[in-house]
Each structure stands twice: as structure tokens, then as C-alpha cells.
């Protein structure tokens, strides 16, 4: 944004927020054309505030901001998409938090990336209408890895470069994808990857959401895909995801035995 502009308008999603003083709140936003920014919503915690209902977590909003000395100030806000289904139950809320945490972790402030913004909007929309939250999370994770430059290689051996044949393989987050059976035993920190699991990952990586919604996956397949992708995400982020751990606890509490 040019230094001469004192007021500007953005379209953004609320990623995080924390209280400031008695009535204010600092928001972390991801905005089209701007990337990740922080701004303050003054008086938003007052009972009579007109802004509060438009600045809930995961909401997409149209905002008018005024440049401040340290943080820009939200002067006007209007909801674009509330994603109401994400507030309907705890599981939807935690999956939305997972999507947001991933985007937040892979981005720096003011690092503009409209591809990531569009993916976040799509991801929150998918969560609102999906028939399978776990499968949708794997779909989002694969696309986010692609968008930030860490697309897993699933069609060629990342060591030898040859085309992967239809048989069981190995996988390495460190090397960036699938390793053929000839190369796999020669590398440490690889994991076995069954042919059926590889086919599922390829399908998720190369098909549209609408097509993937027709795919029925067993709990075992979903869990193995989750482990593989979360190992990949953890390797690139160099830390564990809080939302992923919470999702695992929630799943075991509500669906014992999975």
C-alpha cells in the first residue's frame, strides 16, 4: 500500500484475535491483495459495538482501515460470508481452526499470496458443505502444500526420477515424496506406502473437490493419509500443529476405537 494512502479497504478472513485493554481487540487477518496483516478493532468488546458480529473467527468480511502509528484501525466492517456452519458444532470449528492454523503457520505478515487467500475461502466453504470432514482436510492440506511450494511428488521416484510403478512404495517427507522399492531401502527415515494409499493421495491431489466428494474412504485409509500428511506438514513447519492434536483427541473421545 502506498504511504500516501491513509484509508484503505480490504476483503479478509479473521484468523486470530486477542483482547487489548478493556474494550479493544487485535485481529490477525488474511486479506486479498495484502496477505497477513494485524489491525485493531476499537471498542469491539463493548455490548453496543456494531462491529463485533462481523469480526468473529473465520468470517470473511469487507473492512475499511485507517493507518495508525503501530497498528491500523478498523473503522468500518461488513460481513461478506459468515460461514455459519463452522459455528454449528465443535468438530466443524476445530477443523476450521486447523485450516487457519496451517495458513497462518506458512505465511509471514504482508506476504501477499492471493492463491492462498482463495484456497482459504474455498477450504472454509468445503467444510460447510462436505459429507466427510477428514477427507476434506486431507484435500485442503495437499492443496496448501502445493500453494506454498511443497507439493509432494507422487508420480515419480524422488531419488531416481523414474515413473512410479503400480506396487507398494516408500515415502519420505524429507525428500519430498514417493521413493521406489529399489531406492527406498537405501534411505533412512522412509515409511512404507501401500499402493492403495498412494492411489488415494494421487486422486486427492489431481481431482476437483466436487469429484472427491463422491469418494468413499475407510477410516483406516483416512487415518493413514492423515499421519503421512501431518508428518509432511510437521517436517516443513518444524513444529507440531496444535489443531491436529486437538482433532485427534476429539475423534477418540467421540468415536472410541478409531
Secondary structure as GFF3:
##gff-version 3
##sequence-region A 1 258
A	DSSP	beta_strand	7	20	.	.	.	ID=ss1
A	DSSP	beta_strand	24	31	.	.	.	ID=ss2
A	DSSP	beta_strand	35	41	.	.	.	ID=ss3
A	DSSP	three_ten_helix	52	54	.	.	.	ID=ss4
A	DSSP	beta_strand	60	66	.	.	.	ID=ss5
A	DSSP	beta_strand	72	81	.	.	.	ID=ss6
A	DSSP	three_ten_helix	84	87	.	.	.	ID=ss7
A	DSSP	alpha_helix	90	105	.	.	.	ID=ss8
A	DSSP	alpha_helix	114	129	.	.	.	ID=ss9
A	DSSP	alpha_helix	133	147	.	.	.	ID=ss10
A	DSSP	beta_strand	169	172	.	.	.	ID=ss11
A	DSSP	beta_strand	177	179	.	.	.	ID=ss12
A	DSSP	alpha_helix	181	184	.	.	.	ID=ss13
A	DSSP	beta_strand	191	193	.	.	.	ID=ss14
A	DSSP	alpha_helix	195	206	.	.	.	ID=ss15
A	DSSP	alpha_helix	209	212	.	.	.	ID=ss16
A	DSSP	alpha_helix	219	237	.	.	.	ID=ss17
A	DSSP	alpha_helix	242	254	.	.	.	ID=ss18
###
